[in-house]
Amino acid sequence: MIGPRIREIRSKKKISLSQLAQRSDVTKSYLSQIERNICTNPSIEFVEKIAAGLNIEPEILVGWAKDKSFGSSDSFAHMQEYLFDMDNEQLKELKEYIDFTLWKRSEK
């Protein structure tokens, strides 16, 4: 079933239902129905839109391929997924944290 996969990936990426609906240009109510398996046969167009909104390949949503970025929390690919989902303010905070960490290391 595609609904639980969408919900799982969306949750791992910390994306709300509303955010994914907006990113994917689908209605929040239909996306919710898909996630809850009320509607179980979404169109290919819907799958492609949701995959684009989640920044993954459609094959991952339908279970034809594994999402390698979730395989290891230490992998660069996993970190890239988070970076792509961050807004400018979050990226700025991350940069400040990295700068602080590097400064702190240089002080040792």
DRENMI-723142 format. One record per atom (N, C-alpha, C): residue number from 1; chain; x negated, y negated, z negated; atom name. Coordinates in nm, 3 decimals. Each point is the difference from the previous one (the first is absolute). Layout:
DRENMI-723142
REC   seq   mol        px        py        pz   atom
REC   NUM     A         X         Y         Z     CA
...
//
This chain:
DRENMI-723142
REC   seq   mol        px        py        pz   atom
REC     1     A    -0.083     0.119     0.000      N
REC     1     A     0.083    -0.119     0.000     CA
REC     1     A    -0.088    -0.125     0.000      C
REC     2     A     0.037    -0.094     0.081      N
REC     2     A    -0.080    -0.120     0.015     CA
REC     2     A     0.022    -0.101    -0.114      C
REC     3     A     0.119    -0.002    -0.056      N
REC     3     A     0.032    -0.096    -0.106     CA
REC     3     A    -0.095     0.005    -0.118      C
REC     4     A    -0.022     0.119    -0.058      N
REC     4     A    -0.093     0.008    -0.112     CA
REC     4     A    -0.143    -0.040     0.037      C
REC     5     A    -0.042     0.028     0.124      N
REC     5     A    -0.134    -0.041     0.043     CA
REC     5     A    -0.011    -0.152     0.004      C
REC     6     A     0.103    -0.064     0.054      N
REC     6     A    -0.001    -0.147     0.005     CA
REC     6     A    -0.009    -0.055    -0.142      C
REC     7     A     0.084     0.050    -0.088      N
REC     7     A     0.001    -0.048    -0.139     CA
REC     7     A    -0.136     0.023    -0.067      C
REC     8     A    -0.058     0.118     0.020      N
REC     8     A    -0.128     0.032    -0.063     CA
REC     8     A    -0.111    -0.094     0.049      C
REC     9     A    -0.009    -0.018     0.131      N
REC     9     A    -0.104    -0.087     0.055     CA
REC     9     A     0.024    -0.145    -0.041      C
REC    10     A     0.125    -0.042     0.006      N
REC    10     A     0.034    -0.137    -0.041     CA
REC    10     A    -0.038    -0.025    -0.145      C
REC    11     A     0.028     0.097    -0.086      N
REC    11     A    -0.034    -0.013    -0.142     CA
REC    11     A    -0.150    -0.003    -0.022      C
REC    12     A    -0.072     0.088     0.069      N
REC    12     A    -0.146     0.001    -0.013     CA
REC    12     A    -0.062    -0.131     0.045      C
REC    13     A     0.060    -0.062     0.098      N
REC    13     A    -0.050    -0.128     0.051     CA
REC    13     A     0.055    -0.119    -0.078      C
REC    14     A     0.085     0.031    -0.098      N
REC    14     A     0.062    -0.104    -0.084     CA
REC    14     A     0.075    -0.105     0.083      C
REC    15     A     0.081     0.052     0.091      N
REC    15     A     0.083    -0.085     0.085     CA
REC    15     A     0.145     0.021    -0.041      C
REC    16     A     0.072    -0.106    -0.023      N
REC    16     A     0.141     0.013    -0.038     CA
REC    16     A     0.083     0.038     0.122      C
REC    17     A     0.119     0.049    -0.026      N
REC    17     A     0.093     0.034     0.107     CA
REC    17     A     0.028    -0.122     0.086      C
REC    18     A     0.023    -0.113    -0.064      N
REC    18     A     0.027    -0.125     0.074     CA
REC    18     A    -0.118    -0.041     0.086      C
REC    19     A    -0.121     0.011    -0.055      N
REC    19     A    -0.119    -0.038     0.077     CA
REC    19     A    -0.016     0.088     0.123      C
REC    20     A     0.018     0.131    -0.018      N
REC    20     A    -0.015     0.090     0.114     CA
REC    20     A     0.107    -0.026     0.105      C
REC    21     A     0.122    -0.022    -0.043      N
REC    21     A     0.108    -0.030     0.095     CA
REC    21     A    -0.033    -0.125     0.081      C
REC    22     A    -0.049    -0.102    -0.069      N
REC    22     A    -0.034    -0.125     0.068     CA
REC    22     A    -0.118     0.020     0.096      C
REC    23     A    -0.105     0.068    -0.046      N
REC    23     A    -0.117     0.026     0.085     CA
REC    23     A     0.036     0.082     0.124      C
REC    24     A     0.095     0.090    -0.016      N
REC    24     A     0.035     0.094     0.106     CA
REC    24     A     0.114    -0.047     0.087      C
REC    25     A     0.062    -0.110    -0.038      N
REC    25     A     0.115    -0.053     0.074     CA
REC    25     A     0.113     0.101     0.007      C
REC    26     A     0.032     0.058    -0.118      N
REC    26     A     0.115     0.088    -0.014     CA
REC    26     A     0.081    -0.050    -0.119      C
REC    27     A     0.123     0.045    -0.011      N
REC    27     A     0.080    -0.045    -0.114     CA
REC    27     A    -0.040     0.078    -0.126      C
REC    28     A     0.004    -0.071    -0.110      N
REC    28     A    -0.034     0.061    -0.129     CA
REC    28     A     0.098     0.112    -0.033      C
REC    29     A     0.127    -0.018     0.032      N
REC    29     A     0.100     0.101    -0.033     CA
REC    29     A    -0.025     0.130     0.078      C
REC    30     A    -0.034    -0.011     0.128      N
REC    30     A    -0.026     0.120     0.079     CA
REC    30     A    -0.127     0.069    -0.048      C
REC    31     A    -0.104    -0.077    -0.028      N
REC    31     A    -0.123     0.058    -0.053     CA
REC    31     A     0.027     0.073    -0.131      C
REC    32     A     0.080    -0.058    -0.086      N
REC    32     A     0.036     0.063    -0.126     CA
REC    32     A     0.074     0.132     0.023      C
REC    33     A     0.091    -0.001     0.096      N
REC    33     A     0.075     0.122     0.032     CA
REC    33     A    -0.092     0.110     0.053      C
REC    34     A    -0.099    -0.039     0.079      N
REC    34     A    -0.098     0.097     0.050     CA
REC    34     A    -0.081     0.057    -0.116      C
REC    35     A    -0.050    -0.087    -0.086      N
REC    35     A    -0.082     0.046    -0.113     CA
REC    35     A     0.078     0.093    -0.093      C
REC    36     A     0.130    -0.023    -0.015      N
REC    36     A     0.083     0.082    -0.089     CA
REC    36     A     0.062     0.119     0.072      C
REC    37     A    -0.038     0.022     0.125      N
REC    37     A     0.050     0.111     0.081     CA
REC    37     A     0.151    -0.004     0.022      C
REC    38     A     0.057    -0.119    -0.004      N
REC    38     A     0.141    -0.015     0.036     CA
REC    38     A     0.011     0.006     0.153      C
REC    39     A    -0.093    -0.068     0.066      N
REC    39     A    -0.016     0.012     0.145     CA
REC    39     A    -0.129     0.078     0.022      C
REC    40     A     0.007     0.107     0.078      N
REC    40     A    -0.117     0.087     0.011     CA
REC    40     A    -0.056     0.012     0.141      C
REC    41     A     0.054    -0.074     0.094      N
REC    41     A    -0.046     0.014     0.138     CA
REC    41     A    -0.030    -0.137     0.061      C
REC    42     A    -0.106    -0.068    -0.048      N
REC    42     A    -0.030    -0.132     0.054     CA
REC    42     A    -0.053     0.009     0.143      C
REC    43     A     0.015    -0.107     0.074      N
REC    43     A    -0.049    -0.004     0.137     CA
REC    43     A    -0.152    -0.010     0.002      C
REC    44     A    -0.057     0.032     0.114      N
REC    44     A    -0.145    -0.014     0.020     CA
REC    44     A    -0.040    -0.146    -0.019      C
REC    45     A     0.083    -0.091     0.049      N
REC    45     A    -0.028    -0.143    -0.014     CA
REC    45     A    -0.009    -0.038    -0.147      C
REC    46     A     0.091     0.052    -0.082      N
REC    46     A    -0.001    -0.028    -0.144     CA
REC    46     A    -0.130     0.053    -0.061      C
REC    47     A    -0.037     0.123     0.033      N
REC    47     A    -0.122     0.061    -0.055     CA
REC    47     A    -0.122    -0.084     0.038      C
REC    48     A    -0.006    -0.045     0.125      N
REC    48     A    -0.112    -0.082     0.045     CA
REC    48     A    -0.005    -0.133    -0.074      C
REC    49     A     0.116    -0.062    -0.023      N
REC    49     A     0.004    -0.127    -0.072     CA
REC    49     A    -0.046     0.017    -0.145      C
REC    50     A     0.047     0.106    -0.065      N
REC    50     A    -0.038     0.025    -0.139     CA
REC    50     A    -0.150     0.031    -0.009      C
REC    51     A    -0.049     0.081     0.092      N
REC    51     A    -0.143     0.033     0.002     CA
REC    51     A    -0.083    -0.127     0.016      C
REC    52     A     0.041    -0.088     0.089      N
REC    52     A    -0.071    -0.127     0.019     CA
REC    52     A     0.005    -0.084    -0.128      C
REC    53     A     0.116    -0.002    -0.064      N
REC    53     A     0.014    -0.075    -0.125     CA
REC    53     A    -0.086     0.054    -0.113      C
REC    54     A    -0.025     0.131     0.004      N
REC    54     A    -0.085     0.064    -0.101     CA
REC    54     A    -0.147     0.005     0.044      C
REC    55     A    -0.027    -0.043     0.122      N
REC    55     A    -0.135     0.000     0.057     CA
REC    55     A    -0.057     0.142     0.008      C
REC    56     A     0.083     0.092     0.048      N
REC    56     A    -0.042     0.139     0.020     CA
REC    56     A     0.051     0.047     0.135      C
REC    57     A    -0.044     0.117     0.040      N
REC    57     A     0.046     0.059     0.125     CA
REC    57     A     0.137     0.066    -0.020      C
REC    58     A     0.088    -0.006     0.099      N
REC    58     A     0.131     0.064    -0.012     CA
REC    58     A    -0.011     0.150    -0.030      C
REC    59     A    -0.104     0.064     0.049      N
REC    59     A    -0.020     0.143    -0.022     CA
REC    59     A    -0.008     0.035    -0.148      C
REC    60     A    -0.051    -0.092    -0.078      N
REC    60     A    -0.010     0.022    -0.145     CA
REC    60     A     0.139     0.005    -0.062      C
REC    61     A     0.087    -0.090     0.046      N
REC    61     A     0.136    -0.003    -0.056     CA
REC    61     A     0.080     0.125     0.031      C
REC    62     A    -0.018     0.053     0.119      N
REC    62     A     0.077     0.119     0.036     CA
REC    62     A    -0.068     0.129    -0.042      C
REC    63     A    -0.118    -0.010    -0.060      N
REC    63     A    -0.068     0.117    -0.055     CA
REC    63     A    -0.087     0.074     0.098      C
REC    64     A    -0.031    -0.060     0.113      N
REC    64     A    -0.085     0.065     0.100     CA
REC    64     A    -0.148    -0.021    -0.028      C
REC    65     A    -0.031    -0.098    -0.085      N
REC    65     A    -0.140    -0.030    -0.032     CA
REC    65     A    -0.009    -0.040    -0.146      C
REC    66     A    -0.115     0.018    -0.058      N
REC    66     A    -0.025    -0.039    -0.138     CA
REC    66     A    -0.057    -0.141    -0.003      C
REC    67     A     0.036    -0.075    -0.103      N
REC    67     A    -0.056    -0.133    -0.021     CA
REC    67     A    -0.128     0.015    -0.079      C
REC    68     A    -0.113    -0.003     0.067      N
REC    68     A    -0.129     0.022    -0.063     CA
REC    68     A    -0.036    -0.110    -0.099      C
REC    69     A     0.058    -0.117     0.016      N
REC    69     A    -0.037    -0.111    -0.089     CA
REC    69     A     0.044     0.026    -0.144      C
REC    70     A     0.096     0.091    -0.022      N
REC    70     A     0.041     0.030    -0.136     CA
REC    70     A    -0.071     0.122    -0.057      C
REC    71     A    -0.089     0.059     0.079      N
REC    71     A    -0.070     0.120    -0.044     CA
REC    71     A    -0.095    -0.024    -0.114      C
REC    72     A    -0.068    -0.109    -0.001      N
REC    72     A    -0.097    -0.030    -0.104     CA
REC    72     A     0.011    -0.145    -0.039      C
REC    73     A     0.015    -0.026    -0.127      N
REC    73     A     0.015    -0.139    -0.045     CA
REC    73     A    -0.130    -0.077     0.014      C
REC    74     A    -0.112     0.069     0.026      N
REC    74     A    -0.128    -0.067     0.015     CA
REC    74     A    -0.032    -0.034     0.145      C
REC    75     A     0.079     0.047     0.093      N
REC    75     A    -0.034    -0.019     0.141     CA
REC    75     A     0.025    -0.143     0.045      C
REC    76     A    -0.081    -0.043     0.096      N
REC    76     A     0.014    -0.135     0.055     CA
REC    76     A     0.135    -0.014     0.071      C
REC    77     A     0.043     0.104     0.068      N
REC    77     A     0.129    -0.005     0.070     CA
REC    77     A     0.113    -0.027    -0.097      C
REC    78     A    -0.008     0.060    -0.118      N
REC    78     A     0.102    -0.022    -0.101     CA
REC    78     A     0.001    -0.148    -0.043      C
REC    79     A    -0.117    -0.055    -0.017      N
REC    79     A    -0.010    -0.141    -0.040     CA
REC    79     A     0.051    -0.092     0.112      C
REC    80     A    -0.027     0.037     0.124      N
REC    80     A     0.047    -0.081     0.112     CA
REC    80     A     0.152    -0.012     0.000      C
REC    81     A     0.068     0.107    -0.033      N
REC    81     A     0.147    -0.004    -0.003     CA
REC    81     A     0.048    -0.106    -0.097      C
REC    82     A    -0.065    -0.008    -0.117      N
REC    82     A     0.039    -0.101    -0.098     CA
REC    82     A    -0.034    -0.140     0.051      C
REC    83     A    -0.115    -0.016     0.062      N
REC    83     A    -0.039    -0.132     0.050     CA
REC    83     A     0.097    -0.051     0.104      C
REC    84     A     0.044     0.086     0.091      N
REC    84     A     0.092    -0.042     0.104     CA
REC    84     A     0.135    -0.042    -0.057      C
REC    85     A     0.035     0.053    -0.115      N
REC    85     A     0.130    -0.030    -0.059     CA
REC    85     A    -0.004    -0.121    -0.093      C
REC    86     A    -0.117    -0.057    -0.024      N
REC    86     A    -0.011    -0.113    -0.092     CA
REC    86     A     0.029    -0.132     0.071      C
REC    87     A     0.062    -0.092    -0.075      N
REC    87     A     0.019    -0.133     0.056     CA
REC    87     A    -0.124    -0.084    -0.030      C
REC    88     A    -0.004    -0.123     0.050      N
REC    88     A    -0.119    -0.084    -0.015     CA
REC    88     A    -0.037    -0.027    -0.145      C
REC    89     A     0.098    -0.019    -0.084      N
REC    89     A    -0.027    -0.026    -0.142     CA
REC    89     A    -0.065     0.123    -0.066      C
REC    90     A     0.051     0.117     0.030      N
REC    90     A    -0.059     0.122    -0.056     CA
REC    90     A    -0.141     0.021     0.051      C
REC    91     A    -0.024    -0.028     0.128      N
REC    91     A    -0.135     0.013     0.055     CA
REC    91     A    -0.097    -0.098    -0.065      C
REC    92     A     0.048    -0.120    -0.028      N
REC    92     A    -0.083    -0.100    -0.067     CA
REC    92     A    -0.037     0.049    -0.141      C
REC    93     A     0.097     0.053    -0.072      N
REC    93     A    -0.027     0.052    -0.135     CA
REC    93     A    -0.099     0.116     0.005      C
REC    94     A     0.015     0.088     0.099      N
REC    94     A    -0.091     0.112     0.015     CA
REC    94     A    -0.142    -0.049     0.028      C
REC    95     A    -0.013    -0.098     0.086      N
REC    95     A    -0.132    -0.057     0.031     CA
REC    95     A    -0.063    -0.060    -0.124      C
REC    96     A     0.079    -0.071    -0.079      N
REC    96     A    -0.052    -0.059    -0.123     CA
REC    96     A    -0.046     0.108    -0.097      C
REC    97     A     0.074     0.109    -0.007      N
REC    97     A    -0.038     0.111    -0.087     CA
REC    97     A    -0.130     0.065     0.048      C
REC    98     A    -0.011     0.020     0.129      N
REC    98     A    -0.122     0.059     0.057     CA
REC    98     A    -0.119    -0.092    -0.025      C
REC    99     A     0.018    -0.130     0.024      N
REC    99     A    -0.108    -0.096    -0.025     CA
REC    99     A    -0.043     0.003    -0.146      C
REC   100     A     0.096     0.006    -0.091      N
REC   100     A    -0.031     0.005    -0.143     CA
REC   100     A    -0.076     0.128    -0.033      C
REC   101     A     0.046     0.112     0.053      N
REC   101     A    -0.066     0.129    -0.027     CA
REC   101     A    -0.143    -0.001     0.052      C
REC   102     A    -0.021    -0.053     0.119      N
REC   102     A    -0.136    -0.008     0.054     CA
REC   102     A    -0.088    -0.094    -0.082      C
REC   103     A     0.056    -0.111    -0.043      N
REC   103     A    -0.074    -0.093    -0.085     CA
REC   103     A    -0.039     0.067    -0.132      C
REC   104     A     0.094     0.071    -0.058      N
REC   104     A    -0.024     0.068    -0.128     CA
REC   104     A    -0.111     0.106     0.014      C
REC   105     A     0.000     0.072     0.110      N
REC   105     A    -0.104     0.100     0.024     CA
REC   105     A    -0.137    -0.067     0.015      C
REC   106     A    -0.003    -0.114     0.064      N
REC   106     A    -0.128    -0.068     0.021     CA
REC   106     A    -0.058    -0.058    -0.128      C
REC   107     A     0.084    -0.019    -0.100      N
REC   107     A    -0.043    -0.053    -0.130     CA
REC   107     A    -0.067     0.106    -0.087      C
REC   108     A     0.019     0.126     0.033      N
REC   108     A    -0.057     0.109    -0.082     CA
REC   108     A    -0.146     0.016     0.018      C
//
